[in-house]
């Protein structure tokens, strides 16, 4: 079982965390946000509408993994920020995706596109 942002197999911890987790970490890489701001940002850059259940389930999972941390509440808003472990996990995941993207484009004959 992974803990504090580490995958014991040395692999990509986000591979099993799900797309919502990657989208949330990507959003938080741009700065601290609360739930509604995360929903709006993800919709803006990815075109994906995260529902509250998906959002808060992913936030809970990311927090348990040590990839994000909750900050003190501001009124009724609960902001989150990415941790150094979250930055490292996101970077590793994006590098993995990039390798797959390049290989897929080469195999499709789209390497120059």
Buried (B, 14 or more C-beta within 10 A) or exposed (E): EBEEBBBEEEEBBBBEBBEBBBBBBBBBBEEBBBBEBBBBBBEEEBEEEBEEEBBEBBBEBBBEBBBBBEEEEEEEEBBBBBBEBBBBBBEBBBEBBEEEEEEEEEEEEEEEE
